[in-house]
Amino acid sequence: MRFLLTSAGIKNASIYDALVDLLGKPIAESSALFIPTAAYAMPGGAGMAWRLICGRAATPLCELGWNSLGVLELTALPSIDEEHWVPMVQETDALLVGGGDPLYLCYWMRQSGLADLLPTLHGAVYVGVSAGSLVMAPNVGEDFVGWKPPTGGDRALGLVDFSLFPHLDHEDLPDNSMANAERWAAGVPVPGYAIDDQTAIKVSDGTVEVVTEGHWKLFTPKELSR
């Protein structure tokens, strides 16, 4: 599977071009499924999910002009037959995963069976926003533990080998400063990318590329231990 892990969606031309490159064809010729599940663990989550689906959020995903677009609600999947949703996921070009709480999203990815399916989707592109990006890391870091899973801890899916600190230096999120990003990075066991809303991490065939019209920083465990 190929990944485009963003802080705030397809915010600029560089990130848009990276998405088209990963898809291998225009967005207008591509199918997508949107996953809003992470939003429900946040205050006002139902309204947040609606805005994301309708393209009225500040994190562009669903409104990009997809050839077809569906909604995949993870909390529903354990109660329905796999034949009703697995083929649909296997046939889609892109999975669009919205923001919210990363560990709540991680829990339902595992409970639904989607977490086991993701590594087999070799032709698909995973596009994450904020929590939808964080969940791909081995760990999210204590700063991003809100909803607590039954097992505790901050472990996520580990489908990439780095962690993410989103919304770097966002004017409405004073806790997302570079200084706090450095402290966060000291608490995760893998390299950590701090990225602003104009930046994304593109992963294809094991190659990691930073796509940016903003600013970012890579923290490595070796640097932080000095």
C-alpha atoms as an extended CHARMM CRD file, in Angstrom:
* protein
*
       226  EXT
         1         1  MET       CA              0.0000000000        0.0000000000        0.0000000000  PROA      1               0.0000000000
         2         2  ARG       CA              1.1180000000        3.5480000000       -0.7320000000  PROA      2               0.0000000000
         3         3  PHE       CA              0.6230000000        6.3490000000        1.7810000000  PROA      3               0.0000000000
         4         4  LEU       CA              0.0440000000       10.0900000000        1.7100000000  PROA      4               0.0000000000
         5         5  LEU       CA              0.0500000000       11.1690000000        5.3440000000  PROA      5               0.0000000000
         6         6  THR       CA             -1.0630000000       14.7640000000        5.7750000000  PROA      6               0.0000000000
         7         7  SER       CA             -1.6330000000       17.1480000000        8.6210000000  PROA      7               0.0000000000
         8         8  ALA       CA             -4.6780000000       18.8240000000        7.0940000000  PROA      8               0.0000000000
         9         9  GLY       CA             -5.5880000000       17.1840000000        3.8100000000  PROA      9               0.0000000000
        10        10  ILE       CA             -4.8290000000       18.1750000000        0.2340000000  PROA      10              0.0000000000
        11        11  LYS       CA             -3.9920000000       21.7880000000        1.0700000000  PROA      11              0.0000000000
        12        12  ASN       CA             -1.8060000000       22.8320000000       -1.8470000000  PROA      12              0.0000000000
        13        13  ALA       CA             -0.7210000000       21.9730000000       -5.3750000000  PROA      13              0.0000000000
        14        14  SER       CA              2.3470000000       20.0010000000       -4.2640000000  PROA      14              0.0000000000
        15        15  ILE       CA              0.3110000000       17.6470000000       -2.0790000000  PROA      15              0.0000000000
        16        16  TYR       CA             -2.3300000000       17.3680000000       -4.8050000000  PROA      16              0.0000000000
        17        17  ASP       CA              0.3010000000       16.4000000000       -7.3590000000  PROA      17              0.0000000000
        18        18  ALA       CA              1.7370000000       13.8260000000       -4.9360000000  PROA      18              0.0000000000
        19        19  LEU       CA             -1.7050000000       12.2330000000       -4.6090000000  PROA      19              0.0000000000
        20        20  VAL       CA             -2.1700000000       12.0420000000       -8.3780000000  PROA      20              0.0000000000
        21        21  ASP       CA              1.2970000000       10.5180000000       -8.7220000000  PROA      21              0.0000000000
        22        22  LEU       CA              0.4700000000        7.8180000000       -6.1590000000  PROA      22              0.0000000000
        23        23  LEU       CA             -2.8650000000        7.0700000000       -7.8200000000  PROA      23              0.0000000000
        24        24  GLY       CA             -1.2400000000        6.8110000000      -11.2450000000  PROA      24              0.0000000000
        25        25  LYS       CA             -4.2510000000        8.5060000000      -12.8370000000  PROA      25              0.0000000000
        26        26  PRO       CA             -6.3990000000       11.6280000000      -12.4120000000  PROA      26              0.0000000000
        27        27  ILE       CA             -8.5980000000       11.9530000000       -9.3520000000  PROA      27              0.0000000000
        28        28  ALA       CA            -11.5840000000       12.2960000000      -11.6830000000  PROA      28              0.0000000000
        29        29  GLU       CA            -10.9300000000        8.7230000000      -12.8320000000  PROA      29              0.0000000000
        30        30  SER       CA            -10.3750000000        7.3170000000       -9.3220000000  PROA      30              0.0000000000
        31        31  SER       CA            -12.6870000000        5.7620000000       -6.7450000000  PROA      31              0.0000000000
        32        32  ALA       CA            -12.4480000000        6.5180000000       -3.0330000000  PROA      32              0.0000000000
        33        33  LEU       CA            -13.8980000000        5.4780000000        0.3020000000  PROA      33              0.0000000000
        34        34  PHE       CA            -13.9800000000        7.9420000000        3.1760000000  PROA      34              0.0000000000
        35        35  ILE       CA            -13.5780000000        6.8140000000        6.8110000000  PROA      35              0.0000000000
        36        36  PRO       CA            -14.9580000000        9.3330000000        9.3530000000  PROA      36              0.0000000000
        37        37  THR       CA            -14.6630000000        7.1020000000       12.4430000000  PROA      37              0.0000000000
        38        38  ALA       CA            -11.9210000000        9.0350000000       14.2750000000  PROA      38              0.0000000000
        39        39  ALA       CA            -14.1930000000       12.0690000000       14.5860000000  PROA      39              0.0000000000
        40        40  TYR       CA            -16.7310000000       10.4060000000       16.8650000000  PROA      40              0.0000000000
        41        41  ALA       CA            -14.4150000000       10.3350000000       19.8740000000  PROA      41              0.0000000000
        42        42  MET       CA            -14.1120000000       14.1340000000       19.7690000000  PROA      42              0.0000000000
        43        43  PRO       CA            -16.5170000000       16.7870000000       21.1240000000  PROA      43              0.0000000000
        44        44  GLY       CA            -19.0200000000       17.5470000000       18.3740000000  PROA      44              0.0000000000
        45        45  GLY       CA            -17.8400000000       14.5210000000       16.4550000000  PROA      45              0.0000000000
        46        46  ALA       CA            -21.0870000000       13.9190000000       14.5630000000  PROA      46              0.0000000000
        47        47  GLY       CA            -21.0250000000       17.4220000000       13.0980000000  PROA      47              0.0000000000
        48        48  MET       CA            -17.3270000000       17.0860000000       12.3560000000  PROA      48              0.0000000000
        49        49  ALA       CA            -17.9600000000       13.8730000000       10.4180000000  PROA      49              0.0000000000
        50        50  TRP       CA            -20.7410000000       15.5530000000        8.4320000000  PROA      50              0.0000000000
        51        51  ARG       CA            -18.5050000000       18.5000000000        7.4990000000  PROA      51              0.0000000000
        52        52  LEU       CA            -15.7290000000       16.1400000000        6.4040000000  PROA      52              0.0000000000
        53        53  ILE       CA            -18.0640000000       14.0940000000        4.2110000000  PROA      53              0.0000000000
        54        54  CYS       CA            -19.6660000000       17.1910000000        2.6790000000  PROA      54              0.0000000000
        55        55  GLY       CA            -16.3530000000       18.8900000000        1.9970000000  PROA      55              0.0000000000
        56        56  ARG       CA            -17.0500000000       21.7210000000        4.4480000000  PROA      56              0.0000000000
        57        57  ALA       CA            -14.0840000000       21.0870000000        6.7320000000  PROA      57              0.0000000000
        58        58  ALA       CA            -10.7010000000       22.8030000000        6.4970000000  PROA      58              0.0000000000
        59        59  THR       CA             -9.0680000000       19.5140000000        5.5200000000  PROA      59              0.0000000000
        60        60  PRO       CA             -9.8070000000       18.8670000000        1.8170000000  PROA      60              0.0000000000
        61        61  LEU       CA            -10.3690000000       15.2060000000        0.9500000000  PROA      61              0.0000000000
        62        62  CYS       CA            -13.8720000000       14.3040000000       -0.1840000000  PROA      62              0.0000000000
        63        63  GLU       CA            -14.3970000000       17.4060000000       -2.3280000000  PROA      63              0.0000000000
        64        64  LEU       CA            -11.5500000000       16.7570000000       -4.7640000000  PROA      64              0.0000000000
        65        65  GLY       CA            -13.7610000000       15.5100000000       -7.6050000000  PROA      65              0.0000000000
        66        66  TRP       CA            -13.5050000000       11.7310000000       -7.2350000000  PROA      66              0.0000000000
        67        67  ASN       CA            -15.1360000000        9.5850000000       -9.9060000000  PROA      67              0.0000000000
        68        68  SER       CA            -16.9800000000        7.7690000000       -7.1010000000  PROA      68              0.0000000000
        69        69  LEU       CA            -17.0240000000        8.2580000000       -3.3450000000  PROA      69              0.0000000000
        70        70  GLY       CA            -18.4550000000        6.1210000000       -0.5570000000  PROA      70              0.0000000000
        71        71  VAL       CA            -18.4310000000        6.2120000000        3.2470000000  PROA      71              0.0000000000
        72        72  LEU       CA            -16.9110000000        3.3170000000        5.1960000000  PROA      72              0.0000000000
        73        73  GLU       CA            -17.9590000000        3.4420000000        8.8520000000  PROA      73              0.0000000000
        74        74  LEU       CA            -15.6640000000        1.1430000000       10.8180000000  PROA      74              0.0000000000
        75        75  THR       CA            -17.9150000000        0.7780000000       13.8600000000  PROA      75              0.0000000000
        76        76  ALA       CA            -20.5640000000       -0.8590000000       11.6290000000  PROA      76              0.0000000000
        77        77  LEU       CA            -18.3070000000       -3.4410000000       10.0310000000  PROA      77              0.0000000000
        78        78  PRO       CA            -18.1330000000       -6.0500000000       12.8330000000  PROA      78              0.0000000000
        79        79  SER       CA            -21.9150000000       -6.4410000000       12.6440000000  PROA      79              0.0000000000
        80        80  ILE       CA            -22.1670000000       -7.1050000000        8.8970000000  PROA      80              0.0000000000
        81        81  ASP       CA            -20.9020000000       -9.8500000000        6.6130000000  PROA      81              0.0000000000
        82        82  GLU       CA            -17.4220000000       -9.2890000000        5.1750000000  PROA      82              0.0000000000
        83        83  GLU       CA            -18.7910000000       -9.9460000000        1.6850000000  PROA      83              0.0000000000
        84        84  HSD       CA            -20.6740000000       -6.6370000000        1.9720000000  PROA      84              0.0000000000
        85        85  TRP       CA            -17.5890000000       -4.4960000000        2.4620000000  PROA      85              0.0000000000
        86        86  VAL       CA            -14.2670000000       -6.3030000000        1.8680000000  PROA      86              0.0000000000
        87        87  PRO       CA            -14.5990000000       -6.4830000000       -1.9580000000  PROA      87              0.0000000000
        88        88  MET       CA            -15.5010000000       -2.7870000000       -2.0010000000  PROA      88              0.0000000000
        89        89  VAL       CA            -12.3190000000       -1.9180000000       -0.1060000000  PROA      89              0.0000000000
        90        90  GLN       CA            -10.2250000000       -4.1870000000       -2.3040000000  PROA      90              0.0000000000
        91        91  GLU       CA            -11.5300000000       -2.4990000000       -5.4530000000  PROA      91              0.0000000000
        92        92  THR       CA            -11.1510000000        1.1340000000       -4.3910000000  PROA      92              0.0000000000
        93        93  ASP       CA             -8.2830000000        3.3360000000       -5.5320000000  PROA      93              0.0000000000
        94        94  ALA       CA             -8.0190000000        5.4030000000       -2.3510000000  PROA      94              0.0000000000
        95        95  LEU       CA             -8.9430000000        5.2000000000        1.3070000000  PROA      95              0.0000000000
        96        96  LEU       CA             -9.4740000000        8.6880000000        2.7410000000  PROA      96              0.0000000000
        97        97  VAL       CA             -9.1720000000        8.7170000000        6.5270000000  PROA      97              0.0000000000
        98        98  GLY       CA            -10.2850000000       11.7810000000        8.4350000000  PROA      98              0.0000000000
        99        99  GLY       CA             -9.0460000000       13.3040000000       11.6680000000  PROA      99              0.0000000000
       100       100  GLY       CA            -10.1720000000       13.0100000000       15.2600000000  PROA      100             0.0000000000
       101       101  ASP       CA             -8.7900000000       10.6460000000       17.8910000000  PROA      101             0.0000000000
       102       102  PRO       CA             -6.0030000000        8.3670000000       16.6130000000  PROA      102             0.0000000000
       103       103  LEU       CA             -6.3070000000        5.6040000000       19.2090000000  PROA      103             0.0000000000
       104       104  TYR       CA            -10.0920000000        5.3970000000       18.8320000000  PROA      104             0.0000000000
       105       105  LEU       CA             -9.5130000000        5.0580000000       15.1050000000  PROA      105             0.0000000000
       106       106  CYS       CA             -6.8200000000        2.4380000000       15.7120000000  PROA      106             0.0000000000
       107       107  TYR       CA             -9.1390000000        0.4250000000       17.9660000000  PROA      107             0.0000000000
       108       108  TRP       CA            -11.8820000000        0.3060000000       15.3460000000  PROA      108             0.0000000000
       109       109  MET       CA             -9.4660000000       -0.4510000000       12.5410000000  PROA      109             0.0000000000
       110       110  ARG       CA             -8.4770000000       -3.5610000000       14.4880000000  PROA      110             0.0000000000
       111       111  GLN       CA            -11.9910000000       -4.4640000000       15.6430000000  PROA      111             0.0000000000
       112       112  SER       CA            -13.4230000000       -4.1310000000       12.1500000000  PROA      112             0.0000000000
       113       113  GLY       CA            -10.7210000000       -6.2080000000       10.4740000000  PROA      113             0.0000000000
       114       114  LEU       CA             -9.5660000000       -3.3300000000        8.2760000000  PROA      114             0.0000000000
       115       115  ALA       CA             -6.1470000000       -3.2680000000        9.9760000000  PROA      115             0.0000000000
       116       116  ASP       CA             -5.4850000000       -6.8250000000        8.7840000000  PROA      116             0.0000000000
       117       117  LEU       CA             -6.7110000000       -6.0080000000        5.2970000000  PROA      117             0.0000000000
       118       118  LEU       CA             -4.6240000000       -2.8590000000        4.7420000000  PROA      118             0.0000000000
       119       119  PRO       CA             -1.2510000000       -4.5830000000        4.0980000000  PROA      119             0.0000000000
       120       120  THR       CA             -2.8530000000       -6.6510000000        1.3110000000  PROA      120             0.0000000000
       121       121  LEU       CA             -4.1140000000       -3.5920000000       -0.6240000000  PROA      121             0.0000000000
       122       122  HSD       CA             -1.0890000000       -3.2730000000       -2.8680000000  PROA      122             0.0000000000
       123       123  GLY       CA             -2.7960000000       -1.1320000000       -5.4850000000  PROA      123             0.0000000000
       124       124  ALA       CA             -4.5070000000        1.3470000000       -3.1870000000  PROA      124             0.0000000000
       125       125  VAL       CA             -3.4530000000        4.7060000000       -1.7810000000  PROA      125             0.0000000000
       126       126  TYR       CA             -4.0600000000        5.5030000000        1.8890000000  PROA      126             0.0000000000
       127       127  VAL       CA             -4.6300000000        9.2230000000        2.4460000000  PROA      127             0.0000000000
       128       128  GLY       CA             -4.6670000000       10.3030000000        6.0810000000  PROA      128             0.0000000000
       129       129  VAL       CA             -5.5310000000       13.5840000000        7.7950000000  PROA      129             0.0000000000
       130       130  SER       CA             -4.1220000000       14.2580000000       11.2720000000  PROA      130             0.0000000000
       131       131  ALA       CA             -5.3520000000       11.2690000000       13.3570000000  PROA      131             0.0000000000
       132       132  GLY       CA             -5.8360000000        9.3700000000       10.1140000000  PROA      132             0.0000000000
       133       133  SER       CA             -2.1040000000        9.7930000000        9.5320000000  PROA      133             0.0000000000
       134       134  LEU       CA             -0.9520000000        9.2550000000       13.1260000000  PROA      134             0.0000000000
       135       135  VAL       CA             -2.6290000000        5.8470000000       13.2730000000  PROA      135             0.0000000000
       136       136  MET       CA             -0.2070000000        4.4160000000       10.7110000000  PROA      136             0.0000000000
       137       137  ALA       CA              2.7790000000        4.9390000000       13.0740000000  PROA      137             0.0000000000
       138       138  PRO       CA              4.1350000000        2.4040000000       15.5830000000  PROA      138             0.0000000000
       139       139  ASN       CA              3.2460000000        4.8240000000       18.4040000000  PROA      139             0.0000000000
       140       140  VAL       CA              1.3790000000        8.1290000000       18.5520000000  PROA      140             0.0000000000
       141       141  GLY       CA              3.1970000000        9.5060000000       21.6140000000  PROA      141             0.0000000000
       142       142  GLU       CA              1.6580000000       10.4520000000       24.9420000000  PROA      142             0.0000000000
       143       143  ASP       CA              0.6920000000       13.9310000000       23.7010000000  PROA      143             0.0000000000
       144       144  PHE       CA             -1.8930000000       12.3690000000       21.4000000000  PROA      144             0.0000000000
       145       145  VAL       CA             -3.4750000000        9.9200000000       23.8380000000  PROA      145             0.0000000000
       146       146  GLY       CA             -7.0400000000       11.1140000000       24.3630000000  PROA      146             0.0000000000
       147       147  TRP       CA             -9.4460000000        8.1830000000       24.1310000000  PROA      147             0.0000000000
       148       148  LYS       CA             -7.7620000000        5.3190000000       25.9720000000  PROA      148             0.0000000000
       149       149  PRO       CA             -7.8910000000        1.8070000000       24.4690000000  PROA      149             0.0000000000
       150       150  PRO       CA             -8.6920000000       -1.1460000000       26.7550000000  PROA      150             0.0000000000
       151       151  THR       CA             -5.0560000000       -2.2650000000       26.5670000000  PROA      151             0.0000000000
       152       152  GLY       CA             -3.6990000000        1.1880000000       27.4600000000  PROA      152             0.0000000000
       153       153  GLY       CA             -0.5590000000        2.6560000000       25.9680000000  PROA      153             0.0000000000
       154       154  ASP       CA             -0.0480000000        4.6400000000       22.7850000000  PROA      154             0.0000000000
       155       155  ARG       CA              0.5730000000        1.8130000000       20.3190000000  PROA      155             0.0000000000
       156       156  ALA       CA             -0.8340000000        2.2660000000       16.8190000000  PROA      156             0.0000000000
       157       157  LEU       CA             -0.7400000000        0.1170000000       13.6630000000  PROA      157             0.0000000000
       158       158  GLY       CA              2.9280000000        0.4190000000       12.7160000000  PROA      158             0.0000000000
       159       159  LEU       CA              2.4210000000        0.2720000000        8.9470000000  PROA      159             0.0000000000
       160       160  VAL       CA              5.0970000000        2.9490000000        8.5880000000  PROA      160             0.0000000000
       161       161  ASP       CA              8.2780000000        3.1210000000       10.6650000000  PROA      161             0.0000000000
       162       162  PHE       CA              8.0020000000        6.7170000000       11.8700000000  PROA      162             0.0000000000
       163       163  SER       CA              5.6250000000        8.8050000000       13.9820000000  PROA      163             0.0000000000
       164       164  LEU       CA              3.9390000000       12.1190000000       13.1930000000  PROA      164             0.0000000000
       165       165  PHE       CA              3.3050000000       15.3910000000       15.0230000000  PROA      165             0.0000000000
       166       166  PRO       CA              0.6890000000       17.2950000000       12.9490000000  PROA      166             0.0000000000
       167       167  HSD       CA             -0.4330000000       20.9390000000       12.7810000000  PROA      167             0.0000000000
       168       168  LEU       CA              3.0380000000       22.2260000000       13.6260000000  PROA      168             0.0000000000
       169       169  ASP       CA              2.9770000000       25.8970000000       14.7200000000  PROA      169             0.0000000000
       170       170  HSD       CA             -0.7390000000       26.2050000000       13.9440000000  PROA      170             0.0000000000
       171       171  GLU       CA             -2.0260000000       29.6010000000       15.0500000000  PROA      171             0.0000000000
       172       172  ASP       CA             -5.1020000000       28.0760000000       16.7200000000  PROA      172             0.0000000000
       173       173  LEU       CA             -3.1810000000       25.2500000000       18.4140000000  PROA      173             0.0000000000
       174       174  PRO       CA             -0.5450000000       26.7960000000       20.6950000000  PROA      174             0.0000000000
       175       175  ASP       CA              0.4150000000       23.3890000000       22.1300000000  PROA      175             0.0000000000
       176       176  ASN       CA              1.6240000000       22.3110000000       18.6810000000  PROA      176             0.0000000000
       177       177  SER       CA              4.8030000000       24.3730000000       18.8650000000  PROA      177             0.0000000000
       178       178  MET       CA              8.2150000000       23.2170000000       17.6660000000  PROA      178             0.0000000000
       179       179  ALA       CA              9.4210000000       23.0530000000       21.2780000000  PROA      179             0.0000000000
       180       180  ASN       CA              6.5510000000       20.7370000000       22.1870000000  PROA      180             0.0000000000
       181       181  ALA       CA              7.2100000000       18.6880000000       19.0510000000  PROA      181             0.0000000000
       182       182  GLU       CA             10.7710000000       18.1000000000       20.2400000000  PROA      182             0.0000000000
       183       183  ARG       CA              9.5280000000       16.9680000000       23.6560000000  PROA      183             0.0000000000
       184       184  TRP       CA              6.9890000000       14.6820000000       21.9610000000  PROA      184             0.0000000000
       185       185  ALA       CA              9.7010000000       13.1850000000       19.7570000000  PROA      185             0.0000000000
       186       186  ALA       CA             11.8140000000       12.3340000000       22.8050000000  PROA      186             0.0000000000
       187       187  GLY       CA              8.9940000000       10.0620000000       23.9750000000  PROA      187             0.0000000000
       188       188  VAL       CA              8.5520000000        7.9670000000       20.8310000000  PROA      188             0.0000000000
       189       189  PRO       CA             10.9350000000        5.1000000000       19.9970000000  PROA      189             0.0000000000
       190       190  VAL       CA             11.1420000000        5.8190000000       16.2510000000  PROA      190             0.0000000000
       191       191  PRO       CA             11.9870000000        8.8260000000       14.0830000000  PROA      191             0.0000000000
       192       192  GLY       CA              9.3250000000       11.5130000000       14.2680000000  PROA      192             0.0000000000
       193       193  TYR       CA              8.2210000000       14.0300000000       11.6520000000  PROA      193             0.0000000000
       194       194  ALA       CA              6.7380000000       17.3210000000       12.8530000000  PROA      194             0.0000000000
       195       195  ILE       CA              4.7290000000       18.7210000000        9.9230000000  PROA      195             0.0000000000
       196       196  ASP       CA              2.6140000000       21.7940000000        9.3950000000  PROA      196             0.0000000000
       197       197  ASP       CA             -0.6670000000       21.9400000000        7.4710000000  PROA      197             0.0000000000
       198       198  GLN       CA              1.1270000000       22.5980000000        4.1720000000  PROA      198             0.0000000000
       199       199  THR       CA              3.2090000000       19.4170000000        4.4500000000  PROA      199             0.0000000000
       200       200  ALA       CA              2.6420000000       15.7030000000        3.8360000000  PROA      200             0.0000000000
       201       201  ILE       CA              4.7100000000       12.5260000000        3.9960000000  PROA      201             0.0000000000
       202       202  LYS       CA              4.5830000000       10.3880000000        0.8510000000  PROA      202             0.0000000000
       203       203  VAL       CA              5.5320000000        6.7060000000        1.1610000000  PROA      203             0.0000000000
       204       204  SER       CA              5.8500000000        4.5490000000       -1.9520000000  PROA      204             0.0000000000
       205       205  ASP       CA              7.7210000000        1.2570000000       -2.2960000000  PROA      205             0.0000000000
       206       206  GLY       CA              9.4410000000        1.8870000000        1.0330000000  PROA      206             0.0000000000
       207       207  THR       CA             10.7060000000        5.3270000000       -0.0040000000  PROA      207             0.0000000000
       208       208  VAL       CA              9.7650000000        8.2200000000        2.2730000000  PROA      208             0.0000000000
       209       209  GLU       CA              9.4910000000       11.6990000000        0.7550000000  PROA      209             0.0000000000
       210       210  VAL       CA              8.4990000000       14.9890000000        2.3720000000  PROA      210             0.0000000000
       211       211  VAL       CA              6.1000000000       17.0000000000        0.1920000000  PROA      211             0.0000000000
       212       212  THR       CA              5.8480000000       20.5550000000        1.4130000000  PROA      212             0.0000000000
       213       213  GLU       CA              5.0210000000       24.1720000000        0.7420000000  PROA      213             0.0000000000
       214       214  GLY       CA              5.4350000000       24.9110000000        4.4480000000  PROA      214             0.0000000000
       215       215  HSD       CA              7.8120000000       23.7670000000        7.1560000000  PROA      215             0.0000000000
       216       216  TRP       CA              8.6630000000       20.5520000000        8.9620000000  PROA      216             0.0000000000
       217       217  LYS       CA             11.3840000000       18.8360000000       10.9740000000  PROA      217             0.0000000000
       218       218  LEU       CA             12.5890000000       15.2570000000       11.3400000000  PROA      218             0.0000000000
       219       219  PHE       CA             13.6120000000       14.1640000000       14.8290000000  PROA      219             0.0000000000
       220       220  THR       CA             15.7150000000       11.0250000000       15.2140000000  PROA      220             0.0000000000
       221       221  PRO       CA             16.2130000000        9.0800000000       18.4720000000  PROA      221             0.0000000000
       222       222  LYS       CA             19.9860000000        9.4290000000       18.0960000000  PROA      222             0.0000000000
       223       223  GLU       CA             19.7810000000       13.2430000000       17.8950000000  PROA      223             0.0000000000
       224       224  LEU       CA             17.4320000000       13.4640000000       20.8700000000  PROA      224             0.0000000000
       225       225  SER       CA             19.6880000000       11.3030000000       23.0520000000  PROA      225             0.0000000000
       226       226  ARG       CA             22.6620000000       13.6490000000       22.7400000000  PROA      226             0.0000000000
